[in-house]
Amino acid sequence: MAPPAQSQRSPSPSQPSGKGEVSDLKMQLRQLAGSRAPGTDDSKRDLFKKVISYMTIGIDVSSVFSEMVMCSATSDIVLKKMCYLYVGNYAKYNPDLALLTINFLQRDCKDEDPMIRGLALRSLGSLRVPNLVEYLVGPLGAGLKDGNSYVRMVAAVGVLKLYHISVSTCLDADFPALLKHLMLNDPDSQVVANCLSALQEIWGVEASSSEEAAREREALISKPIIYYLLNRIKEFSEWAQCTVLELVSKYAPPDSNEIFDIMNLLEDRLQHANGAVVLATIKLFLQLTLSMTDVHQQVYERIKAPLLTLVSSGSPEQSYAVLSHLHLLVMRAPMLFASDYKHLYCQYNEPFYVKKLKLEMLTAVANESNTYEIVTELCEYAANVDIPIARESIRAVGKIALEQYDVNAIVDRLLQFLEMEKDYVTAETLVLVKDLLRKYPQWSHDCIAVIGNISSNNVQEPKAKAALIWMLGEYAQDMQDAPYALEGLIDDWEDETSPEVRLHLLTAVMKCFFRRPPETQKALGSALAAGLADMHQDVHDRALFYYRLLQHNISVANSVVNPPKQAVSVFADTQSSEIKDRIFDEFNSLSVVYQKPCYMFTDKEHQGPFAFSEELGNLAIGVDDQRVEANDEDLLLSTTRKEDSLSQQTQGALLVSLDHTEPAATHAQQTNSVIDDIFGLGLSSSPTPTPSPLLKLNAKAVLDPTTFQQKWRQLPVSTLQEGFLTSQGVAAMTTPDALVRHMQLHYIHCIASGGQAPNFKLFFFAQKADEPSNFLVECIINLSTSKAQIKIKVEDESASQAFAALFQAALSKFGMA
């Protein structure tokens, strides 16, 4: 069967038909360069469009540079624009070619058409070639004095471009003084705005090294200039208005009368259609009244309506930006927004990120008067088909309950969620019920009656399963099947992938053992055995801790695992008040949208760049790894002692037999034996030491970074290891230098390192002492989880295991298990 005929398509101008396409373009442009025949400009347009298309998709068309310049001798403004675009793109990387453009650009700067003069001046400033700045000074000076406002506007920005190319040339020509004169005297508002922006940037940079520039920068926020700009603010574009308002926010009025004058003058800016202008005005009002408590509160009342209007009238993206600022204000003064809670209800067609922010704000504005309506609305969202929103709404209901608003009704609603038989609803509800019981233990009877009917087999999410396990251990005396439920979970220990769940399971079975010893004895033995054999360091350490605690003293173990507790009064906030204040100071910026101060996402020291950029795609430090939360009540320091309701007699004869008084050595030996016999554990008291590796390394190994990178890309991964830092290792790893120095003592050298606490990445290399065989290592360390990921590549596979053992031994001495 013959293949179907290909459809006939006209060739796209962005797809060259052959290798000689650019050469053909060059020849055709050369033919048209000196032609004055009718239709020449139309032919030039078609060829220029092809050149620009090729340039846009990355095809090198710099070979037609001279032909493009020759064809620019035309009065067609469209051809001029395309030629300027082409010249600006290639001039920076081809300074020699850029010299060809100077004559025709300078000629166009004197053209009769102001549009061409402006475009030529803009292109001349966009060349960004330091050797050609001398040709820019004259046209810029003439442009600043041009009779057309468009040319002056372009010249003002051109001064800033010149400053970034050559600071000395810009200052020597006294352009800042000319800009200041234009700013104060030019009738065109856009020229004034461009002059203001250029001066702010120039004097802002120069102020650190020049007293005169510092004085000029201060003069920008003096009363005469501020009032001059404010009186003309209605003439400015939206962008220029934001620039002026930002400048005015730095001005400190001497008295309250002046504050009120400024606010009255800008009152109508709150009704502006542009959200940026409204937010800039709000920022100014808030900053002016910070020291005036009553007026500051009135400002909050005044700005509610404009913000809520912007939220409902713009696109989802604009709504989110405005909502982020409204969220910040709500968190600072929730009571002032409590009556407007209905404006925060979610609409069916809103995207998830807008709904999530609204739910957070509903949680913040909840109080005694509106809790019922808000919780009712949130419960409707819990049955939503949008699973993420359903989860967030359940969390919001729990947060409101933790604020002590209508707890009775909310607990009943949460327990009703458990009857919905939806996995995600059950999971989120279990986590919230756990937190509620920590704060309101008096509700344990009602909650446990419902929780006891939930099978652990129906709960798959780690946090939810951990919450259920916590309740099984904490209220084992009230839940009849608690020991047997825990025993079933321990039987599935090997299938449980979450270390958080295994940690909670160890603690819960210990609690249950001290409350119901006979029923939990077998389960505890199985849990300790599984925990001691667990590969996760935290799980292993906790199991070993419990085992040694039982060996030491049974009463002490009971007081550690089941200490007297009091209700948790306040849960920790994720953000400190200092960070919140810093975000408020950066109102009307990305800091509010990101909910973090600008230094956290702009400064290089917070970005943690690594030396080998090609490896960044493989990094996932602290993102996908499950973090074990050590927030169990056993670790809380805020508990206080009170009478222990559990007496020694109720723990059964089994515990009494373990708690006897004998000489220390005999007692310890017998207790160890009893513990091992009771729980079926046969642990050796002195583990066999690991034999030291026999591999010898070169103390003076040398390897340049380029060779390292080549070998790293070529060699396959030989060994993958995971390690965990002890408290000693975490304390020592404040900077990578400590680990680097330690590894050098073992003839393992660091070739590159990077990162910022808590995440570090280091590359090591070592060489055999008797032959030039290299060992390459990548070590990724996350201090927040005390976790280390080690990747080893070797040239000699026969020495792979020996080097891995040697590397691990060196790390263990540093404090890494």
DOGURO-103308 format. One record per residue (C-alpha): residue number from 1; x, y, z negated. Coordinates in steps of 0.02 Angstrom, whole numbers, padded with zeros to 5 digits. Last residue first. Example, Ala and Ser with C-alpha at 12.3 -4.5 7.8 and 13.67 -1.06 7.14 Angstrom:
// residues 2
R   resi       c1       c2       c3
R      2    00684   -00053   -00357
R      1    00615   -00225   -00390
This chain:
// residues 817
R   resi       c1       c2       c3
R    817    01301    00335   -03089
R    816    01375    00507   -03067
R    815    01470    00593   -03207
R    814    01640    00636   -03135
R    813    01712    00467   -03185
R    812    01567    00383   -03095
R    811    01608    00481   -02938
R    810    01784    00409   -02928
R    809    01717    00233   -02953
R    808    01588    00260   -02815
R    807    01724    00317   -02695
R    806    01833    00165   -02738
R    805    01686    00047   -02717
R    804    01641    00123   -02549
R    803    01824    00116   -02498
R    802    01835   -00071   -02537
R    801    01670   -00107   -02450
R    800    01722   -00019   -02289
R    799    01901   -00086   -02279
R    798    01861   -00222   -02152
R    797    01758   -00095   -02052
R    796    01915    00004   -02007
R    795    01863    00171   -01930
R    794    01745    00212   -02072
R    793    01581    00307   -02096
R    792    01506    00334   -02269
R    791    01338    00416   -02311
R    790    01304    00464   -02493
R    789    01140    00532   -02562
R    788    01147    00605   -02737
R    787    01003    00633   -02857
R    786    00995    00732   -03017
R    785    00816    00780   -02966
R    784    00842    00969   -02984
R    783    01029    00948   -02955
R    782    01006    00887   -02776
R    781    01170    00822   -02704
R    780    01207    00774   -02524
R    779    01375    00685   -02496
R    778    01438    00650   -02320
R    777    01593    00539   -02312
R    776    01724    00500   -02181
R    775    01859    00366   -02202
R    774    02005    00374   -02081
R    773    02134    00244   -02030
R    772    02311    00307   -02000
R    771    02402    00158   -02081
R    770    02488    00116   -02246
R    769    02411    00243   -02365
R    768    02237    00232   -02290
R    767    02154    00397   -02256
R    766    02022    00501   -02343
R    765    01885    00621   -02291
R    764    01749    00719   -02381
R    763    01598    00820   -02323
R    762    01494    00910   -02453
R    761    01313    00965   -02465
R    760    01237    01054   -02614
R    759    01058    01090   -02669
R    758    01012    01158   -02842
R    757    01103    01274   -02827
R    756    01165    01347   -02664
R    755    01234    01256   -02513
R    754    01400    01225   -02432
R    753    01551    01113   -02417
R    752    01681    01068   -02288
R    751    01843    00968   -02276
R    750    01845    00896   -02452
R    749    01988    00775   -02489
R    748    01987    00603   -02570
R    747    02159    00569   -02644
R    746    02083    00520   -02814
R    745    02137    00682   -02896
R    744    02065    00769   -02743
R    743    01894    00699   -02794
R    742    01896    00798   -02956
R    741    01946    00960   -02873
R    740    01804    00945   -02746
R    739    01678    00899   -02881
R    738    01717    01056   -02980
R    737    01723    01163   -02824
R    736    01545    01116   -02774
R    735    01477    01244   -02899
R    734    01371    01221   -03055
R    733    01406    01036   -03037
R    732    01489    01008   -03207
R    731    01326    01021   -03306
R    730    01239    00903   -03186
R    729    01381    00778   -03202
R    728    01376    00780   -03393
R    727    01186    00760   -03391
R    726    01212    00607   -03282
R    725    01202    00623   -03096
R    724    01113    00490   -02997
R    723    01174    00390   -02850
R    722    01108    00329   -02684
R    721    01218    00239   -02560
R    720    01222    00213   -02372
R    719    01374    00122   -02300
R    718    01447    00098   -02126
R    717    01357    00231   -02026
R    716    01415    00225   -01846
R    715    01566    00324   -01787
R    714    01557    00442   -01638
R    713    01474    00597   -01711
R    712    01580    00595   -01868
R    711    01737    00562   -01766
R    710    01709    00718   -01662
R    709    01664    00824   -01814
R    708    01817    00767   -01909
R    707    01930    00799   -01759
R    706    01865    00978   -01751
R    705    01882    01002   -01938
R    704    02069    00956   -01943
R    703    02124    00801   -02038
R    702    02272    00785   -02157
R    701    02304    00652   -02290
R    700    02438    00692   -02417
R    699    02390    00570   -02556
R    698    02362    00428   -02432
R    697    02242    00302   -02506
R    696    02267    00129   -02580
R    695    02127    00000   -02577
R    694    02132   -00128   -02718
R    693    01966   -00084   -02796
R    692    01947   -00096   -02986
R    691    01846   -00242   -03049
R    690    01676   -00194   -03117
R    689    01665   -00221   -03305
R    688    01560   -00366   -03367
R    687    01419   -00303   -03475
R    686    01441   -00310   -03664
R    685    01283   -00342   -03765
R    684    01216   -00468   -03640
R    683    01029   -00462   -03620
R    682    00919   -00615   -03638
R    681    00746   -00537   -03647
R    680    00591   -00643   -03682
R    679    00501   -00504   -03775
R    678    00496   -00586   -03945
R    677    00660   -00681   -03927
R    676    00758   -00530   -03865
R    675    00686   -00419   -04003
R    674    00722   -00551   -04136
R    673    00901   -00574   -04077
R    672    00936   -00390   -04072
R    671    00855   -00371   -04243
R    670    00964   -00512   -04313
R    669    01123   -00431   -04248
R    668    01072   -00257   -04307
R    667    01020   -00320   -04480
R    666    01181   -00417   -04503
R    665    01286   -00265   -04458
R    664    01186   -00142   -04564
R    663    01159   -00244   -04721
R    662    00976   -00295   -04739
R    661    00806   -00207   -04747
R    660    00657   -00270   -04649
R    659    00554   -00198   -04506
R    658    00538   -00335   -04375
R    657    00422   -00448   -04474
R    656    00309   -00301   -04511
R    655    00289   -00267   -04326
R    654    00222   -00442   -04291
R    653    00113   -00441   -04446
R    652   -00001   -00312   -04371
R    651    00009   -00129   -04327
R    650   -00141   -00088   -04436
R    649   -00038   -00104   -04596
R    648    00089    00029   -04544
R    647   -00045    00163   -04540
R    646   -00106    00251   -04383
R    645   -00185    00417   -04425
R    644   -00017    00504   -04434
R    643   -00037    00661   -04538
R    642    00029    00815   -04451
R    641    00193    00868   -04375
R    640    00196    00998   -04239
R    639    00213    00978   -04052
R    638    00293    01114   -03945
R    637    00447    01014   -03897
R    636    00358    00905   -03771
R    635    00451    00747   -03718
R    634    00327    00619   -03784
R    633    00190    00725   -03708
R    632    00243    00673   -03536
R    631    00310    00812   -03429
R    630    00463    00724   -03361
R    629    00405    00744   -03182
R    628    00495    00624   -03068
R    627    00519    00704   -02900
R    626    00473    00606   -02746
R    625    00594    00644   -02608
R    624    00513    00725   -02457
R    623    00564    00902   -02498
R    622    00706    00900   -02627
R    621    00841    00889   -02498
R    620    00778    00841   -02327
R    619    00930    00863   -02218
R    618    00941    00775   -02051
R    617    00911    00929   -01945
R    616    01047    01021   -02039
R    615    01182    00903   -01975
R    614    01215    01003   -01818
R    613    01253    01155   -01925
R    612    01409    01082   -02002
R    611    01472    01211   -02127
R    610    01310    01218   -02222
R    609    01207    01375   -02251
R    608    01126    01392   -02424
R    607    00989    01518   -02383
R    606    00990    01600   -02555
R    605    01169    01664   -02540
R    604    01128    01730   -02367
R    603    01004    01856   -02434
R    602    00834    01858   -02347
R    601    00716    01728   -02421
R    600    00740    01739   -02609
R    599    00801    01918   -02605
R    598    00632    01970   -02536
R    597    00539    01925   -02694
R    596    00421    01774   -02685
R    595    00236    01752   -02647
R    594    00273    01723   -02461
R    593    00132    01841   -02410
R    592    00175    01966   -02548
R    591    00361    01962   -02508
R    590    00319    01990   -02325
R    589    00290    02174   -02363
R    588    00148    02288   -02415
R    587    00192    02280   -02601
R    586    00376    02254   -02641
R    585    00359    02323   -02818
R    584    00217    02200   -02843
R    583    00333    02058   -02792
R    582    00459    02115   -02922
R    581    00324    02122   -03054
R    580    00273    01943   -03012
R    579    00455    01887   -03020
R    578    00477    01965   -03191
R    577    00315    01888   -03254
R    576    00385    01716   -03218
R    575    00306    01606   -03087
R    574    00250    01425   -03105
R    573    00158    01459   -03266
R    572    00176    01331   -03404
R    571    00016    01264   -03480
R    570   -00051    01353   -03634
R    569   -00128    01281   -03792
R    568   -00078    01099   -03779
R    567   -00173    01009   -03916
R    566   -00071    00947   -04063
R    565    00030    00790   -04072
R    564    00094    00673   -04205
R    563    00228    00564   -04125
R    562    00183    00399   -04041
R    561    00339    00351   -03942
R    560    00465    00429   -04059
R    559    00375    00389   -04222
R    558    00347    00209   -04165
R    557    00529    00187   -04116
R    556    00584    00255   -04284
R    555    00473    00127   -04370
R    554    00543   -00015   -04264
R    553    00723    00028   -04302
R    552    00880    00005   -04197
R    551    00834   -00139   -04084
R    550    00669   -00059   -04038
R    549    00760    00101   -03994
R    548    00887    00003   -03895
R    547    00748   -00070   -03787
R    546    00659    00096   -03771
R    545    00819    00183   -03714
R    544    00860    00042   -03592
R    543    00687    00057   -03515
R    542    00708    00246   -03504
R    541    00879    00231   -03424
R    540    00822    00104   -03294
R    539    00672    00210   -03245
R    538    00780    00366   -03230
R    537    00914    00274   -03131
R    536    00800    00196   -03002
R    535    00866    00022   -02960
R    534    00754   -00063   -03089
R    533    00826   -00214   -03179
R    532    00809   -00135   -03351
R    531    00634   -00077   -03304
R    530    00578   -00250   -03250
R    529    00640   -00329   -03411
R    528    00564   -00189   -03516
R    527    00397   -00205   -03426
R    526    00391   -00394   -03442
R    525    00428   -00386   -03628
R    524    00299   -00249   -03652
R    523    00166   -00351   -03560
R    522    00199   -00505   -03668
R    521    00183   -00409   -03831
R    520    00031   -00307   -03776
R    519   -00113   -00411   -03847
R    518   -00024   -00451   -04010
R    517    00039   -00273   -04038
R    516   -00120   -00167   -04016
R    515   -00073    00009   -04073
R    514    00116   -00004   -04068
R    513    00109   -00105   -03908
R    512   -00010    00018   -03823
R    511    00113    00159   -03847
R    510    00255    00054   -03776
R    509    00144    00001   -03630
R    508    00105    00183   -03592
R    507    00287    00237   -03596
R    506    00345    00103   -03476
R    505    00196    00132   -03361
R    504    00226    00319   -03358
R    503    00404    00289   -03297
R    502    00345    00162   -03168
R    501    00215    00284   -03102
R    500    00343    00423   -03084
R    499    00464    00303   -02999
R    498    00336    00282   -02858
R    497    00358    00129   -02748
R    496    00254    00005   -02848
R    495    00259   -00164   -02761
R    494    00394   -00234   -02877
R    493    00295   -00182   -03031
R    492    00136   -00271   -02976
R    491    00134   -00384   -03130
R    490    00162   -00227   -03233
R    489    00000   -00152   -03165
R    488   -00096   -00308   -03215
R    487   -00022   -00301   -03390
R    486   -00073   -00119   -03405
R    485   -00253   -00164   -03364
R    484   -00245   -00307   -03489
R    483   -00180   -00196   -03628
R    482   -00313   -00060   -03591
R    481   -00464   -00177   -03581
R    480   -00550   -00119   -03740
R    479   -00516    00065   -03717
R    478   -00527    00160   -03883
R    477   -00367    00092   -03964
R    476   -00273    00111   -03799
R    475   -00312    00297   -03793
R    474   -00137    00365   -03756
R    473   -00079    00211   -03661
R    472   -00229    00191   -03546
R    471   -00240    00381   -03529
R    470   -00060    00392   -03471
R    469   -00089    00248   -03349
R    468   -00236    00342   -03271
R    467   -00130    00500   -03253
R    466    00013    00401   -03174
R    465   -00111    00322   -03051
R    464   -00175    00494   -03005
R    463    00000    00563   -02980
R    462    00054    00411   -02878
R    461   -00098    00404   -02761
R    460   -00167    00228   -02746
R    459   -00312    00217   -02868
R    458   -00438    00081   -02827
R    457   -00327   -00058   -02896
R    456   -00317    00037   -03060
R    455   -00501   -00003   -03086
R    454   -00608    00136   -03155
R    453   -00736    00086   -03287
R    452   -00627    00140   -03432
R    451   -00619    00316   -03361
R    450   -00805    00340   -03391
R    449   -00809    00298   -03577
R    448   -00637    00377   -03593
R    447   -00705    00546   -03542
R    446   -00848    00554   -03666
R    445   -00741    00495   -03813
R    444   -00590    00601   -03765
R    443   -00683    00766   -03768
R    442   -00611    00814   -03938
R    441   -00437    00801   -03862
R    440   -00465    00968   -03775
R    439   -00295    01029   -03711
R    438   -00212    00862   -03676
R    437   -00381    00787   -03633
R    436   -00408    00923   -03503
R    435   -00239    00888   -03424
R    434   -00280    00703   -03407
R    433   -00453    00742   -03341
R    432   -00373    00851   -03207
R    431   -00259    00713   -03144
R    430   -00403    00589   -03143
R    429   -00512    00712   -03047
R    428   -00384    00733   -02907
R    427   -00372    00545   -02881
R    426   -00559    00512   -02893
R    425   -00596    00646   -02763
R    424   -00459    00578   -02648
R    423   -00524    00400   -02660
R    422   -00707    00441   -02637
R    421   -00823    00342   -02750
R    420   -00933    00494   -02791
R    419   -00952    00431   -02971
R    418   -00785    00504   -03024
R    417   -00847    00675   -02970
R    416   -00985    00659   -03100
R    415   -00850    00654   -03234
R    414   -00787    00821   -03169
R    413   -00961    00895   -03177
R    412   -00985    00840   -03358
R    411   -00816    00911   -03404
R    410   -00865    01076   -03321
R    409   -01028    01089   -03419
R    408   -00942    01069   -03587
R    407   -00792    01177   -03543
R    406   -00895    01332   -03506
R    405   -00739    01442   -03491
R    404   -00592    01385   -03595
R    403   -00456    01436   -03469
R    402   -00417    01251   -03445
R    401   -00594    01230   -03378
R    400   -00561    01360   -03244
R    399   -00403    01268   -03193
R    398   -00500    01105   -03181
R    397   -00631    01180   -03064
R    396   -00491    01250   -02956
R    395   -00409    01080   -02945
R    394   -00574    01007   -02884
R    393   -00587    01147   -02755
R    392   -00410    01114   -02693
R    391   -00445    00930   -02666
R    390   -00606    00965   -02571
R    389   -00514    01095   -02467
R    388   -00382    00966   -02419
R    387   -00518    00838   -02378
R    386   -00622    00946   -02260
R    385   -00780    00841   -02259
R    384   -00840    00945   -02405
R    383   -00909    00861   -02561
R    382   -00786    00955   -02671
R    381   -00836    01116   -02582
R    380   -01009    01106   -02660
R    379   -00927    01084   -02829
R    378   -00833    01246   -02800
R    377   -00996    01342   -02775
R    376   -01069    01274   -02937
R    375   -00906    01314   -03026
R    374   -00915    01494   -02966
R    373   -01097    01517   -03014
R    372   -01073    01443   -03188
R    371   -00911    01537   -03220
R    370   -00985    01708   -03182
R    369   -01021    01785   -03352
R    368   -00894    01694   -03459
R    367   -00750    01729   -03341
R    366   -00685    01671   -03172
R    365   -00583    01802   -03077
R    364   -00424    01697   -03070
R    363   -00505    01535   -03013
R    362   -00598    01626   -02876
R    361   -00431    01700   -02821
R    360   -00350    01530   -02806
R    359   -00500    01468   -02707
R    358   -00487    01618   -02590
R    357   -00305    01577   -02555
R    356   -00349    01398   -02510
R    355   -00490    01455   -02397
R    354   -00375    01570   -02299
R    353   -00242    01435   -02277
R    352   -00373    01308   -02224
R    351   -00443    01408   -02079
R    350   -00610    01498   -02095
R    349   -00759    01435   -01995
R    348   -00863    01371   -02142
R    347   -00842    01530   -02243
R    346   -00765    01518   -02416
R    345   -00832    01622   -02561
R    344   -00719    01766   -02608
R    343   -00845    01904   -02575
R    342   -00954    01817   -02703
R    341   -00825    01852   -02838
R    340   -00849    02039   -02831
R    339   -00903    02062   -03013
R    338   -00743    01984   -03078
R    337   -00630    02099   -02977
R    336   -00587    02222   -03117
R    335   -00572    02078   -03240
R    334   -00436    01994   -03137
R    333   -00311    02139   -03155
R    332   -00135    02082   -03112
R    331   -00184    01916   -03032
R    330   -00322    02004   -02935
R    329   -00198    02132   -02869
R    328   -00083    01996   -02803
R    327   -00229    01903   -02727
R    326   -00285    02063   -02640
R    325   -00113    02075   -02563
R    324   -00121    01895   -02504
R    323   -00300    01923   -02447
R    322   -00241    02063   -02333
R    321   -00112    01950   -02250
R    320   -00236    01806   -02241
R    319   -00372    01914   -02166
R    318   -00249    01977   -02035
R    317   -00208    01799   -01983
R    316   -00391    01748   -01986
R    315   -00435    01895   -01871
R    314   -00511    02051   -01945
R    313   -00679    02109   -02012
R    312   -00707    02009   -02171
R    311   -00538    02033   -02253
R    310   -00525    02214   -02196
R    309   -00691    02256   -02278
R    308   -00637    02172   -02440
R    307   -00479    02278   -02440
R    306   -00571    02441   -02406
R    305   -00701    02404   -02542
R    304   -00578    02355   -02677
R    303   -00466    02507   -02656
R    302   -00568    02626   -02763
R    301   -00589    02511   -02912
R    300   -00404    02474   -02916
R    299   -00369    02660   -02902
R    298   -00483    02691   -03051
R    297   -00375    02571   -03152
R    296   -00220    02670   -03104
R    295   -00309    02830   -03154
R    294   -00339    02763   -03328
R    293   -00162    02697   -03348
R    292   -00067    02846   -03279
R    291    00117    02792   -03271
R    290    00087    02677   -03122
R    289   -00019    02810   -03036
R    288    00096    02860   -02892
R    287    00148    02680   -02862
R    286   -00029    02616   -02844
R    285   -00082    02758   -02729
R    284    00070    02735   -02616
R    283    00043    02547   -02603
R    282   -00140    02577   -02562
R    281   -00093    02698   -02423
R    280    00029    02572   -02347
R    279   -00105    02437   -02359
R    278   -00233    02547   -02269
R    277   -00108    02597   -02134
R    276   -00061    02415   -02104
R    275   -00244    02364   -02094
R    274   -00281    02479   -01948
R    273   -00461    02539   -01943
R    272   -00427    02681   -02065
R    271   -00550    02701   -02208
R    270   -00413    02705   -02340
R    269   -00327    02840   -02237
R    268   -00473    02956   -02282
R    267   -00407    02978   -02458
R    266   -00235    03033   -02399
R    265   -00253    03219   -02438
R    264   -00347    03181   -02599
R    263   -00207    03063   -02653
R    262   -00073    03192   -02616
R    261   -00164    03328   -02711
R    260   -00199    03211   -02857
R    259   -00014    03171   -02874
R    258    00028    03356   -02862
R    257   -00089    03392   -03006
R    256   -00013    03249   -03106
R    255    00159    03329   -03115
R    254    00335    03321   -03042
R    253    00290    03212   -02892
R    252    00415    03070   -02865
R    251    00442    03034   -02680
R    250    00489    02856   -02630
R    249    00307    02816   -02585
R    248    00312    02966   -02467
R    247    00440    02877   -02358
R    246    00331    02722   -02343
R    245    00182    02833   -02303
R    244    00281    02917   -02163
R    243    00334    02752   -02085
R    242    00157    02681   -02100
R    241    00090    02838   -02014
R    240    00218    02817   -01875
R    239    00159    02640   -01840
R    238   -00023    02693   -01839
R    237    00014    02838   -01720
R    236    00042    03010   -01793
R    235   -00070    03163   -01775
R    234   -00168    03123   -01932
R    233   -00007    03129   -02033
R    232    00034    03309   -01988
R    231    00001    03384   -02161
R    230    00084    03234   -02240
R    229    00243    03258   -02139
R    228    00264    03441   -02188
R    227    00218    03400   -02369
R    226    00354    03269   -02379
R    225    00480    03383   -02293
R    224    00447    03529   -02412
R    223    00440    03417   -02569
R    222    00606    03328   -02545
R    221    00608    03147   -02489
R    220    00714    03177   -02334
R    219    00830    03289   -02437
R    218    00886    03134   -02535
R    217    00949    03058   -02373
R    216    01036    03220   -02328
R    215    01122    03224   -02497
R    214    01182    03044   -02474
R    213    01243    03087   -02299
R    212    01344    03231   -02372
R    211    01415    03119   -02507
R    210    01478    02996   -02378
R    209    01523    02813   -02402
R    208    01367    02732   -02472
R    207    01254    02865   -02396
R    206    01311    02818   -02219
R    205    01197    02666   -02206
R    204    01040    02752   -02270
R    203    01087    02911   -02176
R    202    01082    02818   -02010
R    201    00929    02713   -02047
R    200    00823    02853   -02119
R    199    00881    02971   -01983
R    198    00828    02853   -01843
R    197    00657    02822   -01920
R    196    00626    03010   -01947
R    195    00681    03054   -01771
R    194    00565    02922   -01699
R    193    00419    02989   -01802
R    192    00451    03170   -01752
R    191    00461    03120   -01568
R    190    00296    03027   -01589
R    189    00214    03181   -01667
R    188    00256    03297   -01522
R    187    00270    03480   -01576
R    186    00456    03464   -01618
R    185    00514    03578   -01760
R    184    00555    03479   -01916
R    183    00598    03312   -01834
R    182    00687    03397   -01690
R    181    00802    03491   -01809
R    180    00837    03333   -01906
R    179    00877    03239   -01745
R    178    00997    03376   -01692
R    177    01085    03367   -01860
R    176    01099    03177   -01844
R    175    01174    03199   -01666
R    174    01326    03295   -01725
R    173    01430    03232   -01577
R    172    01563    03176   -01701
R    171    01433    03077   -01797
R    170    01376    02974   -01646
R    169    01552    02947   -01580
R    168    01614    02893   -01752
R    167    01476    02766   -01777
R    166    01504    02679   -01610
R    165    01383    02544   -01549
R    164    01262    02551   -01696
R    163    01263    02741   -01693
R    162    01235    02743   -01505
R    161    01078    02638   -01526
R    160    01017    02759   -01660
R    159    01048    02906   -01543
R    158    00952    02813   -01407
R    157    00799    02806   -01520
R    156    00795    02996   -01523
R    155    00833    03002   -01336
R    154    00680    02894   -01297
R    153    00566    03014   -01391
R    152    00649    03164   -01311
R    151    00620    03089   -01138
R    150    00437    03054   -01178
R    149    00414    03230   -01248
R    148    00464    03315   -01084
R    147    00561    03479   -01093
R    146    00725    03390   -01125
R    145    00833    03450   -01271
R    144    00858    03278   -01349
R    143    00880    03208   -01174
R    142    01021    03328   -01132
R    141    01118    03274   -01286
R    140    01082    03091   -01246
R    139    01137    03112   -01064
R    138    01304    03188   -01121
R    137    01344    03061   -01257
R    136    01309    02905   -01154
R    135    01457    02911   -01034
R    134    01579    02915   -01180
R    133    01493    02760   -01249
R    132    01556    02655   -01101
R    131    01697    02559   -01185
R    130    01582    02505   -01327
R    129    01461    02415   -01208
R    128    01285    02412   -01281
R    127    01203    02431   -01109
R    126    01039    02474   -01196
R    125    01080    02659   -01214
R    124    01094    02677   -01025
R    123    00933    02580   -01003
R    122    00838    02699   -01118
R    121    00912    02850   -01029
R    120    00863    02778   -00860
R    119    00685    02743   -00919
R    118    00667    02919   -00991
R    117    00732    03006   -00836
R    116    00624    02894   -00726
R    115    00469    02941   -00826
R    114    00519    03124   -00826
R    113    00517    03125   -00633
R    112    00637    03259   -00571
R    111    00787    03145   -00592
R    110    00932    03200   -00701
R    109    00943    03038   -00802
R    108    00927    02949   -00633
R    107    01099    03013   -00584
R    106    01174    02954   -00748
R    105    01097    02783   -00717
R    104    01161    02780   -00536
R    103    01338    02823   -00588
R    102    01347    02712   -00742
R    101    01284    02553   -00658
R    100    01450    02495   -00583
R     99    01534    02506   -00753
R     98    01414    02373   -00813
R     97    01496    02248   -00695
R     96    01659    02262   -00792
R     95    01567    02247   -00956
R     94    01491    02079   -00905
R     93    01409    02004   -01060
R     92    01326    02167   -01118
R     91    01289    02223   -00939
R     90    01193    02066   -00891
R     89    01024    02091   -00976
R     88    01022    02282   -00971
R     87    01057    02280   -00784
R     86    00915    02161   -00746
R     85    00789    02259   -00848
R     84    00848    02423   -00770
R     83    00825    02348   -00596
R     82    00650    02289   -00638
R     81    00602    02461   -00705
R     80    00677    02552   -00555
R     79    00585    02439   -00433
R     78    00422    02482   -00520
R     77    00467    02667   -00518
R     76    00484    02671   -00329
R     75    00594    02824   -00292
R     74    00734    02717   -00223
R     73    00922    02696   -00238
R     72    00907    02541   -00348
R     71    00949    02430   -00199
R     70    01134    02466   -00219
R     69    01129    02417   -00403
R     68    01039    02255   -00363
R     67    01169    02216   -00228
R     66    01311    02245   -00353
R     65    01233    02127   -00481
R     64    01191    01988   -00358
R     63    01322    01870   -00432
R     62    01246    01893   -00606
R     61    01104    01778   -00554
R     60    01138    01642   -00682
R     59    00980    01539   -00703
R     58    00911    01547   -00879
R     57    00723    01542   -00852
R     56    00706    01731   -00866
R     55    00852    01766   -00749
R     54    00773    01660   -00612
R     53    00609    01754   -00630
R     52    00697    01924   -00633
R     51    00788    01881   -00471
R     50    00628    01819   -00389
R     49    00534    01976   -00440
R     48    00674    02084   -00371
R     47    00660    01993   -00203
R     46    00472    02023   -00193
R     45    00492    02205   -00247
R     44    00630    02234   -00120
R     43    00516    02175    00020
R     42    00381    02297   -00037
R     41    00510    02438   -00047
R     40    00567    02403    00131
R     39    00389    02414    00200
R     38    00432    02556    00320
R     37    00617    02559    00367
R     36    00739    02651    00254
R     35    00870    02513    00247
R     34    01032    02538    00151
R     33    01012    02400    00023
R     32    00889    02293    00122
R     31    01022    02188    00208
R     30    01120    02171    00046
R     29    00964    02112   -00044
R     28    00935    01978    00089
R     27    01114    01915    00074
R     26    01109    01907   -00116
R     25    00943    01818   -00114
R     24    01011    01690    00008
R     23    01161    01660   -00105
R     22    01044    01636   -00254
R     21    00944    01507   -00156
R     20    01099    01414   -00093
R     19    01084    01271   -00217
R     18    00908    01232   -00164
R     17    00722    01269   -00186
R     16    00742    01382   -00336
R     15    00595    01366   -00456
R     14    00538    01529   -00536
R     13    00469    01598   -00371
R     12    00357    01446   -00363
R     11    00359    01352   -00199
R     10    00190    01340   -00114
R      9    00110    01176   -00148
R      8    00065    01034   -00031
R      7   -00003    00885   -00124
R      6    00104    00730   -00111
R      5    00038    00594    00000
R      4   -00018    00439   -00093
R      3    00105    00294   -00088
R      2    00073    00168    00049
R      1    00000    00000    00000
